[in-house]
Amino acid sequence: MKPIGDVVRAMPIPPPKNGAIKITPRETVRCQICQDAGYLRADVPINHPSFGRLYACECKRREQDERRAEELRTLSNLDVFTAHTFDDFDMSIDGVEDAFQAALAFADEPAHRWLFLWGPCGVGKTHLAVAIAKHARQWHQMQVYFDVVPDLLDHLRATFDPRSGTAYDERFALIRSAQLLVLDDLGTENATPWAKEKLYQIINYRYSEQMPTVITSNVDQRKVDDRIMSRILDHRLTHYVEIDAEDFRRPGDPRRVRRSRRM
């Protein structure tokens, strides 16, 4: 493929009315592949199907990836969870060991796997989900989207306009295709037909593509759309962990010892 910059330079350019035209020297451009044009044209015969087609250069793809990662970072707002790391997770309560080890293993190797943490409120599900998201972003440089399911649907509703779906389509595609998706509190959303369908579309897409996904829930699984639960509970893809522990937020917290673990 020929760089667009080379194609433009080969075109006859009429002299400007007000003096000489300034052309950036080749050695000063940031990208030597496309000469900072951002796109390349296929170097093929005129009768080829790809004739005249433009392809994003490596520099443009990197720029797009960085922009997507920053947008997901802003939407996720993980920085507010200052104490939600694996080091800070309190292991002193009975019943959380399996969930901690499962989260740790997923964080170390998240590719093509799902993790489903189910249990009552106050047993550390959100803490572990956030810890996974932070670890994946820091150590694997993954594009991560974290959100509580009701808030996710609110974000989508905020951009939805039946007259012009461009902003919504872009937001939906950004979330659906995040390299790692972490959904907290599945089942607590307002289960309108629209919400059910949007959530199913996200889950089904990631299920079909086998994209790394973490989901937490504390509700009766029979209250969640059967289509969604069928995919979440597929043992070929998902590690399902049921947390049998007491809510540590309530008075009379039985924990007395705090142990720190480092990855």
C-alpha positions as CSV (number, residue, x, y, z in Angstrom):
1,M,0.0,0.0,0.0
2,K,1.2,3.5,-0.8
3,P,1.2,6.2,1.9
4,I,-1.4,8.9,1.3
5,G,1.3,11.4,1.8
6,D,3.3,10.0,-1.2
7,V,0.1,10.1,-3.3
8,V,-0.5,13.7,-2.4
9,R,3.1,14.7,-3.1
10,A,2.8,13.1,-6.6
11,M,-0.2,15.2,-7.5
12,P,0.4,18.5,-9.4
13,I,-0.2,21.4,-7.0
14,P,-0.8,24.9,-8.4
15,P,1.3,27.6,-6.9
16,P,-0.4,29.6,-4.2
17,K,-1.4,33.2,-4.8
18,N,0.4,34.6,-1.8
19,G,3.8,32.9,-2.0
20,A,5.6,29.6,-1.7
21,I,3.8,26.5,-0.2
22,K,5.5,24.9,2.8
23,I,5.8,21.1,2.8
24,T,6.9,19.3,5.9
25,P,10.2,17.5,5.3
26,R,9.9,13.8,5.3
27,E,12.5,13.4,8.2
28,T,10.4,15.5,10.5
29,V,7.1,13.5,10.3
30,R,6.0,11.4,13.3
31,C,5.1,8.4,11.3
32,Q,7.4,7.3,8.5
33,I,4.8,4.8,7.2
34,C,1.9,7.1,6.3
35,Q,3.8,10.4,6.5
36,D,1.3,11.6,9.2
37,A,-1.7,11.1,6.8
38,G,-3.1,8.5,9.2
39,Y,-4.3,6.3,6.3
40,L,-2.8,4.2,3.5
41,R,-4.2,3.4,0.1
42,A,-4.0,-0.2,-1.3
43,D,-1.4,-0.4,-4.0
44,V,-3.5,-2.6,-6.3
45,P,-4.6,-2.6,-10.0
46,I,-7.6,-0.4,-10.9
47,N,-9.9,-3.5,-11.3
48,H,-9.0,-4.9,-7.8
49,P,-11.9,-4.8,-5.2
50,S,-9.6,-2.9,-2.8
51,F,-8.7,-0.2,-5.4
52,G,-9.1,3.2,-3.8
53,R,-9.8,1.8,-0.4
54,L,-8.2,3.5,2.6
55,Y,-6.7,1.6,5.5
56,A,-5.9,3.0,8.9
57,C,-2.1,3.2,9.5
58,E,-0.6,1.7,12.6
59,C,-0.2,5.2,14.1
60,K,-3.9,5.9,13.6
61,R,-4.9,2.5,15.2
62,R,-2.7,3.3,18.2
63,E,-4.3,6.7,18.5
64,Q,-7.8,5.2,18.3
65,D,-6.8,2.5,20.9
66,E,-5.5,5.2,23.3
67,R,-8.6,7.3,22.9
68,R,-10.9,4.3,23.6
69,A,-8.8,3.3,26.7
70,E,-9.1,6.9,28.0
71,E,-12.8,7.1,27.4
72,L,-13.4,3.7,29.1
73,R,-11.2,4.9,32.0
74,T,-13.3,8.0,32.4
75,L,-16.6,6.1,32.2
76,S,-15.4,3.5,34.7
77,N,-14.2,5.9,37.3
78,L,-12.2,3.2,39.0
79,D,-10.0,5.8,40.7
80,V,-12.6,6.4,43.4
81,F,-12.0,2.9,44.7
82,T,-8.8,3.8,46.4
83,A,-8.7,0.8,48.8
84,H,-10.1,-1.9,46.4
85,T,-7.0,-3.9,45.6
86,F,-5.9,-7.5,46.2
87,D,-3.5,-6.2,48.9
88,D,-6.4,-4.5,50.7
89,F,-8.8,-7.4,50.6
90,D,-9.7,-8.7,54.1
91,M,-9.3,-12.4,54.3
92,S,-10.3,-12.8,58.0
93,I,-13.9,-13.8,57.4
94,D,-14.8,-17.4,56.7
95,G,-16.1,-18.2,53.2
96,V,-14.2,-15.7,51.0
97,E,-11.0,-17.7,50.3
98,D,-12.3,-19.4,47.2
99,A,-13.5,-16.2,45.7
100,F,-10.2,-14.4,46.4
101,Q,-8.2,-17.2,44.8
102,A,-10.5,-17.3,41.8
103,A,-10.3,-13.5,41.3
104,L,-6.5,-13.7,41.7
105,A,-6.2,-16.4,39.0
106,F,-8.5,-14.5,36.6
107,A,-6.5,-11.3,37.1
108,D,-3.3,-13.1,36.3
109,E,-4.7,-14.7,33.1
110,P,-8.0,-13.1,31.9
111,A,-7.9,-14.2,28.3
112,H,-11.1,-15.9,26.9
113,R,-12.6,-16.6,30.3
114,W,-15.5,-15.4,32.5
115,L,-15.7,-15.1,36.2
116,F,-19.1,-15.0,38.0
117,L,-19.2,-14.1,41.7
118,W,-22.5,-14.7,43.4
119,G,-23.3,-14.2,47.1
120,P,-25.1,-11.9,49.6
121,C,-24.3,-8.2,50.1
122,G,-21.2,-7.3,51.9
123,V,-18.9,-10.2,51.2
124,G,-16.4,-8.5,49.0
125,K,-17.7,-9.1,45.5
126,T,-17.3,-5.5,44.4
127,H,-13.9,-5.3,46.0
128,L,-12.6,-8.3,44.1
129,A,-14.2,-7.1,40.8
130,V,-12.6,-3.7,41.1
131,A,-9.2,-5.3,42.0
132,I,-9.4,-7.4,38.9
133,A,-10.2,-4.4,36.7
134,K,-7.3,-2.4,38.2
135,H,-4.9,-5.2,37.8
136,A,-5.8,-5.8,34.2
137,R,-5.5,-2.1,33.4
138,Q,-2.1,-1.7,35.1
139,W,-0.3,-4.9,34.4
140,H,-1.9,-6.2,31.2
141,Q,-2.6,-2.7,29.7
142,M,-6.1,-3.8,28.8
143,Q,-8.9,-1.5,27.9
144,V,-11.2,-2.0,30.9
145,Y,-14.8,-1.0,31.5
146,F,-16.2,-1.3,35.0
147,D,-19.7,-0.4,36.0
148,V,-22.7,-1.2,38.2
149,V,-25.3,-2.6,35.9
150,P,-28.0,0.0,36.7
151,D,-25.5,2.7,36.0
152,L,-24.4,1.1,32.8
153,L,-28.0,1.2,31.5
154,D,-28.3,4.8,32.6
155,H,-25.2,5.7,30.6
156,L,-26.7,4.1,27.6
157,R,-30.1,5.8,28.1
158,A,-28.3,9.2,28.4
159,T,-26.9,8.9,24.8
160,F,-30.0,7.3,23.3
161,D,-31.9,9.4,20.8
162,P,-34.2,7.6,18.3
163,R,-33.7,10.5,15.8
164,S,-30.0,10.2,15.8
165,G,-28.3,7.1,17.2
166,T,-24.7,8.0,16.4
167,A,-23.6,8.8,20.0
168,Y,-25.5,5.9,21.4
169,D,-24.1,3.4,18.8
170,E,-20.6,4.6,19.5
171,R,-21.0,4.3,23.3
172,F,-22.7,0.9,23.0
173,A,-20.0,-0.5,20.8
174,L,-17.3,0.9,23.0
175,I,-18.7,-0.8,26.1
176,R,-19.6,-4.0,24.4
177,S,-16.2,-4.5,22.9
178,A,-14.0,-3.5,25.8
179,Q,-11.1,-5.8,26.2
180,L,-12.2,-6.6,29.8
181,L,-15.8,-5.9,30.9
182,V,-16.6,-5.9,34.7
183,L,-20.3,-5.7,35.6
184,D,-21.3,-5.3,39.2
185,D,-24.7,-6.1,40.8
186,L,-26.3,-7.9,37.9
187,G,-30.1,-8.2,38.6
188,T,-30.5,-4.9,40.5
189,E,-31.4,-3.0,37.4
190,N,-34.9,-1.8,36.4
191,A,-35.8,-4.8,34.2
192,T,-37.7,-3.0,31.5
193,P,-37.9,-4.7,28.0
194,W,-35.4,-2.1,26.7
195,A,-32.9,-2.7,29.6
196,K,-33.2,-6.5,29.2
197,E,-32.5,-6.4,25.5
198,K,-29.5,-4.1,25.8
199,L,-28.0,-6.1,28.5
200,Y,-28.6,-9.3,26.6
201,Q,-27.0,-7.9,23.5
202,I,-23.9,-7.0,25.5
203,I,-23.7,-10.4,27.2
204,N,-24.4,-12.4,24.1
205,Y,-21.8,-10.5,22.1
206,R,-19.1,-11.2,24.6
207,Y,-20.2,-14.8,25.0
208,S,-20.0,-15.4,21.2
209,E,-16.6,-13.7,21.0
210,Q,-15.4,-15.3,24.3
211,M,-14.2,-11.9,25.6
212,P,-12.9,-11.7,29.2
213,T,-15.8,-10.7,31.5
214,V,-16.4,-10.5,35.2
215,I,-19.9,-10.4,36.7
216,T,-21.1,-10.2,40.3
217,S,-24.7,-10.6,41.6
218,N,-26.5,-11.0,44.8
219,V,-30.1,-11.7,43.5
220,D,-32.0,-14.8,43.0
221,Q,-30.8,-16.1,39.6
222,R,-34.3,-16.9,38.6
223,K,-35.0,-13.1,38.5
224,V,-32.4,-12.6,35.7
225,D,-33.2,-13.1,32.1
226,D,-32.9,-16.8,31.3
227,R,-31.0,-16.0,28.1
228,I,-28.4,-14.1,30.1
229,M,-28.1,-16.7,32.9
230,S,-27.7,-19.5,30.4
231,R,-24.6,-17.9,29.0
232,I,-23.2,-16.8,32.3
233,L,-23.5,-20.3,33.8
234,D,-21.9,-22.1,30.8
235,H,-19.3,-24.1,32.6
236,R,-17.2,-24.3,29.4
237,L,-16.5,-20.6,29.7
238,T,-17.3,-19.4,33.2
239,H,-15.7,-20.0,36.6
240,Y,-18.7,-19.7,38.9
241,V,-18.0,-19.0,42.6
242,E,-20.7,-18.9,45.2
243,I,-19.6,-16.9,48.3
244,D,-21.0,-18.3,51.5
245,A,-20.1,-15.6,54.0
246,E,-21.7,-13.1,56.4
247,D,-22.2,-9.4,55.6
248,F,-19.2,-7.7,57.2
249,R,-20.9,-4.3,57.0
250,R,-23.4,-5.2,59.7
251,P,-22.9,-4.6,63.5
252,G,-21.1,-7.4,65.3
253,D,-18.6,-8.0,62.5
254,P,-16.9,-11.3,63.5
255,R,-13.6,-10.4,61.8
256,R,-10.6,-9.6,64.1
257,V,-7.5,-10.3,62.1
258,R,-6.5,-8.4,58.9
259,R,-4.0,-10.1,56.6
260,S,-2.4,-8.4,53.6
261,R,-1.5,-10.3,50.5
262,R,0.6,-9.1,47.6
263,M,0.4,-10.3,44.1
